[in-house]
């Protein structure tokens, strides 16, 4: 079974280390407890969207990059355990311009 929070933690830890940041530095910059960040990086806790945004901002890293890296890691793990998507989700989406509705 693919554990999203473990893969998210791996991506966040890798990003932090590539930037040469310690947990203490990230904790101070993001205003999140060091222990909580550590638990997120180890896949033991779920990160809320607000907390994830705060961590990304502290590392000057777009949230979309983190989510893309996690999605890629999930896809690799799914392939490794034999989960193969028959139809991509995007296949059902209409092509062309996106129109927002306030309905």
Phi, psi and omega in degrees: 000135179278126180255106183303316185294329177292316181292322176299316178299319178298317180294316180296317179298315180299316179297317180298315182291323177298331179272358179071024181266142172273165174302321180297317179295316179296319179301314180293317183291320183272348183059046178231142184297142180304316181298322180291318177298318179301316179294324177294314180297331179271001178076020182267340180231150175274139176264129175291164179296324179293317180293318179299318177298321179295317178296316180297316179299318180296332179263005182052051185230126179297135178303322180299325177294317179298312181296323177295316179296321178294317179300319177297318179295321177297315180300318179297315179295321178298318177297320181296328181259006173089016175271118181236125178285131180276328179221121178297147179303322183296342180295333181272355181275142176290147178270167179103198184289146176268132180242125179272145179232141178262018184294000000 
